[in-house]
Amino acid sequence: MIPNNSNNCLPLILVAMGDPDGVGPELLCRALPVLDAGRTRLVMIGPESALAAHLARRGQKPFYTRIQSLDEMADAPGGTYHFTPPGLADFGPRPGTPRPEGGRAAALSLDAAMPALLGGQASALVTCPLNKHMLREAGYPFPGHTEFLAVRSGLPPDAVCMHLCGDILRVSLVTTHPRLADVPGLVTFDRVLDKLRLTWDFLRTLNLAGKPIAVCGLNPHAGESGSIGDEEIRAIAPAAAEANRLGISAVGPLPADTVFSRAAAGEFSAVLAMYHDQGLGPLKLLHFNKSVNVTLGLPFIRTSVDHGTAYDLTGQDTASTESLTMAIELALRLADPPGAKGLRPLDPRRGA
């Protein structure tokens, strides 16, 4: 039994294990024991067998308290806990192996977290990586965490915004995981304006809205006044203008081949890119494994590592734990700033 704690105001952070055959459980075994978890309440969600496999390989003792239900956390003291969702008690881990069973486990772990998140019992969700193909193979037709969590929250998949932040660059995306051929039709006035609004609200939360958001063009040279496409004239420029009218500082559309250099030099607070690789290519060049993925627009806080399942590195103890630690740090910062004491402080010069 968990002892009662009359002071249960510590943030409750849920940490979804992701694909248990990927690198997530290993990172948890390496990162959480050295985290000052006494200042918060962290609950890992996923099959305990996946953690046990890495603990045995590493000769490491369990560093968590088992719970049978998230309801037990109502009066739990600070510390690290683990919950195995229904349906995963018999999960047989195969570290480093992509398979539908891993996608199913990732989905069941997320679904187990949703009632506490939507009901306000949990302060935030931190996610370890899942494999998008294995998620679909398991019968969950979502392109990834972002869309899964939006739909499970009762929102359209495009009502949220994928944002990644590192020491130097902060990047939001108008579109997340569609085929590249579908992107032009998805770059609309409403989508661009909505992502600008969500990004500006996030920057203001972190006191980082002192400079404008740079808005990328979709086409080379931001369309060259319409000679290389009209998306800039038809949707992007009007959305940026409307954002400014609403008090959101935005500049653009700007050519994407130069805007990231300007942002890295400190000219902008963030960059709004039109599609996944336009924005995340430059960011990961500078911040690979050293940035945090944040879903803006959900009814709860969600942060994530910035990398994939890394099946090829699983079990080698060589994958970096930094993105996971930063994701937990940012979740604490957003959920309850005093709860972040003892963790590395958020430095505005570094970004979020």
C-alpha positions as CSV (number, residue, x, y, z in Angstrom):
1,M,0.0,0.0,0.0
2,I,1.1,3.5,-0.7
3,P,1.3,5.6,2.5
4,N,-1.2,8.5,2.6
5,N,0.3,11.9,2.2
6,S,-1.7,14.9,3.3
7,N,0.4,17.1,1.0
8,N,-0.7,15.7,-2.3
9,C,-0.2,18.9,-4.3
10,L,3.0,17.7,-6.0
11,P,2.5,17.4,-9.8
12,L,1.4,14.0,-11.1
13,I,3.3,13.3,-14.3
14,L,2.4,10.3,-16.3
15,V,5.1,8.8,-18.5
16,A,3.9,6.5,-21.3
17,M,6.5,3.9,-22.1
18,G,5.8,4.0,-25.9
19,D,6.7,0.8,-27.8
20,P,8.1,-1.4,-25.1
21,D,10.3,-3.2,-27.6
22,G,11.9,0.1,-28.5
23,V,14.4,2.2,-26.5
24,G,11.8,3.8,-24.2
25,P,12.0,1.3,-21.3
26,E,15.8,1.3,-21.4
27,L,15.9,5.1,-21.2
28,L,13.5,5.1,-18.3
29,C,15.7,2.6,-16.4
30,R,18.7,4.8,-17.0
31,A,17.2,8.3,-16.5
32,L,14.6,8.1,-13.8
33,P,16.8,6.7,-10.9
34,V,19.0,9.8,-11.1
35,L,16.1,12.2,-11.4
36,D,15.0,14.1,-8.3
37,A,11.6,12.5,-8.4
38,G,10.9,13.3,-4.7
39,R,9.7,16.7,-5.8
40,T,7.0,15.3,-8.1
41,R,5.1,12.1,-8.6
42,L,6.1,10.2,-11.8
43,V,4.1,7.2,-12.9
44,M,5.4,5.0,-15.8
45,I,2.7,3.4,-17.8
46,G,3.4,0.2,-19.8
47,P,4.2,-3.5,-19.3
48,E,6.5,-4.0,-16.3
49,S,8.0,-7.0,-18.1
50,A,9.7,-4.5,-20.5
51,L,11.3,-2.7,-17.6
52,A,12.3,-5.9,-15.9
53,A,14.1,-7.1,-19.0
54,H,16.4,-4.1,-19.0
55,L,16.8,-4.1,-15.2
56,A,17.9,-7.7,-15.3
57,R,20.3,-7.1,-18.2
58,R,21.8,-4.1,-16.3
59,G,21.9,-5.8,-12.9
60,Q,19.7,-3.0,-11.6
61,K,17.1,-3.2,-8.9
62,P,13.6,-1.8,-9.4
63,F,13.6,1.9,-8.7
64,Y,9.8,2.3,-8.5
65,T,6.7,1.4,-6.5
66,R,4.1,-0.7,-8.2
67,I,0.5,0.5,-8.2
68,Q,-2.6,-1.4,-9.4
69,S,-4.6,1.7,-10.4
70,L,-3.9,5.3,-11.1
71,D,-6.5,6.1,-8.4
72,E,-3.9,5.1,-5.8
73,M,-2.0,8.2,-6.7
74,A,-4.5,10.5,-5.1
75,D,-2.6,10.7,-1.8
76,A,0.7,9.3,-2.9
77,P,3.9,11.0,-1.8
78,G,6.6,12.1,-4.2
79,G,8.5,9.4,-6.0
80,T,8.5,7.1,-9.0
81,Y,5.8,4.6,-9.6
82,H,4.7,2.0,-12.2
83,F,1.4,0.9,-13.5
84,T,0.8,-2.0,-16.0
85,P,-2.5,-1.3,-17.9
86,P,-5.1,-4.0,-18.3
87,G,-4.2,-6.3,-21.2
88,L,-0.5,-5.9,-20.8
89,A,0.3,-8.1,-17.8
90,D,1.3,-11.0,-20.0
91,F,3.3,-8.9,-22.5
92,G,6.5,-10.8,-23.6
93,P,9.2,-8.2,-24.5
94,R,11.4,-8.7,-27.5
95,P,13.8,-5.7,-27.2
96,G,14.8,-4.3,-30.5
97,T,12.1,-6.0,-32.5
98,P,9.4,-4.0,-34.3
99,R,6.1,-5.9,-34.2
100,P,2.4,-5.1,-33.9
101,E,2.4,-6.2,-30.3
102,G,4.6,-3.2,-29.5
103,G,2.2,-0.8,-31.3
104,R,-0.7,-2.3,-29.3
105,A,1.1,-1.9,-26.0
106,A,1.9,1.7,-26.8
107,A,-1.8,2.4,-27.6
108,L,-3.1,0.7,-24.5
109,S,-0.7,2.6,-22.3
110,L,-1.9,5.9,-23.8
111,D,-5.5,4.9,-23.4
112,A,-4.9,4.0,-19.8
113,A,-3.5,7.5,-19.1
114,M,-6.4,9.4,-20.8
115,P,-9.0,9.4,-17.9
116,A,-6.6,10.9,-15.4
117,L,-5.4,13.5,-17.9
118,L,-8.9,14.5,-19.1
119,G,-10.2,14.4,-15.5
120,G,-7.5,16.7,-14.2
121,Q,-6.0,14.2,-11.8
122,A,-2.7,14.1,-13.7
123,S,-0.7,17.3,-14.4
124,A,1.0,16.2,-17.7
125,L,1.9,13.3,-20.0
126,V,5.4,12.6,-21.1
127,T,5.7,10.1,-24.0
128,C,8.5,7.7,-25.0
129,P,8.6,6.8,-28.7
130,L,6.3,4.5,-30.6
131,N,6.6,3.1,-34.1
132,K,3.9,4.6,-36.3
133,H,3.8,1.6,-38.7
134,M,3.4,-0.9,-35.8
135,L,0.7,1.3,-34.3
136,R,-1.3,1.1,-37.6
137,E,-0.5,-2.7,-37.9
138,A,-2.0,-3.1,-34.4
139,G,-5.3,-1.5,-35.6
140,Y,-4.9,2.1,-34.5
141,P,-5.2,4.3,-37.7
142,F,-3.2,7.3,-36.4
143,P,0.0,8.8,-37.9
144,G,1.5,9.2,-34.5
145,H,1.1,10.4,-30.9
146,T,0.0,13.9,-31.9
147,E,-3.1,12.8,-33.8
148,F,-3.9,9.9,-31.4
149,L,-4.0,12.2,-28.4
150,A,-6.0,14.8,-30.2
151,V,-8.7,12.3,-31.2
152,R,-8.8,10.7,-27.8
153,S,-9.3,14.1,-26.4
154,G,-12.4,14.7,-28.6
155,L,-10.6,17.0,-31.0
156,P,-10.0,16.9,-34.8
157,P,-6.5,15.6,-35.6
158,D,-5.5,19.0,-37.0
159,A,-6.8,21.0,-34.0
160,V,-3.4,20.7,-32.3
161,C,0.1,21.8,-33.2
162,M,3.3,19.9,-33.2
163,H,6.1,22.0,-31.7
164,L,9.7,21.1,-31.1
165,C,12.1,23.3,-29.0
166,G,15.8,23.1,-28.5
167,D,18.5,25.3,-27.2
168,I,18.5,27.5,-30.3
169,L,15.5,26.8,-32.5
170,R,11.8,26.4,-31.7
171,V,9.7,25.1,-34.5
172,S,6.0,24.6,-35.0
173,L,4.4,22.8,-37.9
174,V,1.3,23.6,-39.9
175,T,1.0,20.0,-41.0
176,T,2.4,16.9,-39.2
177,H,2.5,13.6,-41.0
178,P,0.6,13.8,-44.3
179,R,2.1,12.7,-47.6
180,L,4.2,15.5,-49.1
181,A,1.8,15.5,-52.1
182,D,-1.1,16.4,-49.9
183,V,0.6,19.3,-48.1
184,P,-0.3,22.2,-50.5
185,G,-4.0,21.5,-50.0
186,L,-3.6,21.5,-46.3
187,V,-1.8,24.8,-46.0
188,T,-4.9,27.0,-45.5
189,F,-5.6,30.4,-43.9
190,D,-7.3,28.8,-40.9
191,R,-4.6,26.2,-40.3
192,V,-1.8,28.7,-40.5
193,L,-3.6,31.2,-38.2
194,D,-4.5,28.5,-35.7
195,K,-0.9,27.3,-35.4
196,L,0.4,30.8,-35.0
197,R,-2.1,31.4,-32.2
198,L,-1.1,28.1,-30.4
199,T,2.6,28.8,-30.8
200,W,2.3,32.4,-29.5
201,D,0.3,31.3,-26.4
202,F,3.0,28.7,-25.7
203,L,5.8,31.2,-26.1
204,R,4.0,33.6,-23.7
205,T,3.6,30.8,-21.1
206,L,7.4,30.5,-21.1
207,N,8.1,34.3,-21.3
208,L,9.8,33.8,-24.7
209,A,7.5,35.9,-26.8
210,G,9.8,38.9,-27.0
211,K,10.4,38.5,-30.7
212,P,8.2,37.6,-33.7
213,I,7.4,34.2,-35.1
214,A,8.9,33.7,-38.5
215,V,6.4,32.2,-41.0
216,C,7.9,30.0,-43.7
217,G,6.7,30.0,-47.3
218,L,5.7,26.7,-48.8
219,N,7.4,27.2,-52.1
220,P,11.0,28.0,-53.0
221,H,11.7,31.7,-52.4
222,A,8.3,32.0,-50.7
223,G,6.6,31.8,-54.0
224,E,8.4,34.7,-55.8
225,S,5.3,36.9,-55.7
226,G,3.2,34.1,-57.0
227,S,5.4,33.0,-59.9
228,I,6.3,29.7,-58.1
229,G,3.0,28.9,-56.5
230,D,0.2,30.9,-54.9
231,E,-0.1,29.4,-51.4
232,E,1.8,32.3,-50.0
233,I,-0.5,34.9,-51.5
234,R,-3.7,32.9,-51.0
235,A,-3.3,31.6,-47.4
236,I,0.0,32.2,-45.7
237,A,0.4,36.0,-46.0
238,P,-3.2,36.7,-45.1
239,A,-3.0,34.5,-42.0
240,A,0.2,36.2,-40.9
241,A,-1.5,39.6,-41.3
242,E,-4.5,38.5,-39.4
243,A,-2.3,37.2,-36.6
244,N,-0.7,40.5,-36.3
245,R,-4.1,42.2,-36.1
246,L,-4.9,39.9,-33.2
247,G,-1.8,40.8,-31.3
248,I,0.4,37.9,-32.4
249,S,3.8,39.1,-33.7
250,A,4.4,37.2,-37.0
251,V,6.7,37.9,-40.0
252,G,6.3,36.3,-43.3
253,P,6.0,34.3,-45.4
254,L,9.8,34.1,-45.6
255,P,12.0,31.8,-47.8
256,A,12.6,28.7,-45.8
257,D,16.2,28.3,-47.1
258,T,17.3,31.3,-45.1
259,V,14.8,31.8,-42.3
260,F,16.4,29.1,-40.0
261,S,19.8,30.8,-40.1
262,R,18.1,34.0,-39.1
263,A,16.2,32.3,-36.3
264,A,19.4,30.6,-35.0
265,A,21.0,34.0,-34.8
266,G,18.3,35.1,-32.5
267,E,16.0,37.2,-34.8
268,F,12.8,35.3,-34.1
269,S,11.2,33.6,-31.1
270,A,10.1,30.6,-33.2
271,V,9.6,29.4,-36.7
272,L,6.3,28.2,-38.2
273,A,7.1,25.6,-40.9
274,M,4.5,24.4,-43.4
275,Y,5.5,20.7,-43.3
276,H,7.4,18.2,-41.2
277,D,10.8,18.0,-42.9
278,Q,10.9,21.7,-43.7
279,G,10.9,22.5,-40.0
280,L,12.5,19.5,-38.3
281,G,15.4,19.0,-40.7
282,P,17.1,22.2,-39.5
283,L,16.0,21.7,-35.9
284,K,17.5,18.2,-35.7
285,L,20.6,19.2,-37.4
286,L,21.3,21.4,-34.4
287,H,19.4,19.6,-31.6
288,F,19.2,15.9,-32.5
289,N,18.3,14.0,-29.2
290,K,18.5,17.4,-27.4
291,S,15.1,18.9,-28.0
292,V,11.5,18.3,-26.8
293,N,8.3,17.7,-28.7
294,V,5.3,19.5,-27.3
295,T,1.7,19.1,-28.5
296,L,0.0,22.5,-28.3
297,G,-3.8,22.7,-28.1
298,L,-4.6,19.6,-26.1
299,P,-6.6,20.0,-22.9
300,F,-3.6,18.7,-20.9
301,I,0.2,19.1,-21.1
302,R,2.0,16.7,-23.3
303,T,5.8,16.6,-23.9
304,S,7.8,13.9,-25.6
305,V,11.3,12.9,-26.7
306,D,12.3,14.1,-30.1
307,H,13.5,10.7,-31.5
308,G,12.1,7.4,-32.6
309,T,12.1,3.9,-31.1
310,A,15.8,3.3,-32.0
311,Y,15.4,-0.5,-32.2
312,D,19.0,-0.8,-33.4
313,L,20.3,0.8,-30.2
314,T,17.9,-0.9,-27.8
315,G,19.7,-2.9,-25.1
316,Q,23.1,-1.2,-25.7
317,D,22.8,1.6,-23.1
318,T,24.3,4.0,-25.7
319,A,21.2,6.0,-26.7
320,S,21.1,9.5,-25.1
321,T,18.7,10.1,-22.2
322,E,18.9,13.9,-22.6
323,S,15.7,14.4,-24.6
324,L,13.7,12.3,-22.1
325,T,15.1,14.3,-19.2
326,M,14.3,17.5,-20.9
327,A,10.8,16.4,-21.7
328,I,10.1,15.6,-18.1
329,E,11.7,18.9,-17.1
330,L,9.5,20.9,-19.4
331,A,6.4,19.0,-18.3
332,L,7.1,20.0,-14.7
333,R,7.8,23.6,-15.7
334,L,4.5,23.8,-17.5
335,A,2.5,21.9,-14.9
336,D,3.8,23.5,-11.8
337,P,6.9,25.7,-11.8
338,P,7.7,25.2,-8.1
339,G,7.7,21.4,-8.8
340,A,10.6,21.9,-11.1
341,K,13.0,22.7,-8.2
342,G,15.9,20.4,-8.1
343,L,15.8,19.8,-11.8
344,R,17.9,21.7,-14.4
345,P,16.4,25.2,-14.6
346,L,14.8,26.5,-17.8
347,D,17.2,29.0,-19.3
348,P,15.5,31.4,-21.7
349,R,18.8,31.6,-23.6
350,R,18.5,27.8,-24.2
351,G,14.9,27.8,-25.2
352,A,12.2,25.7,-23.7
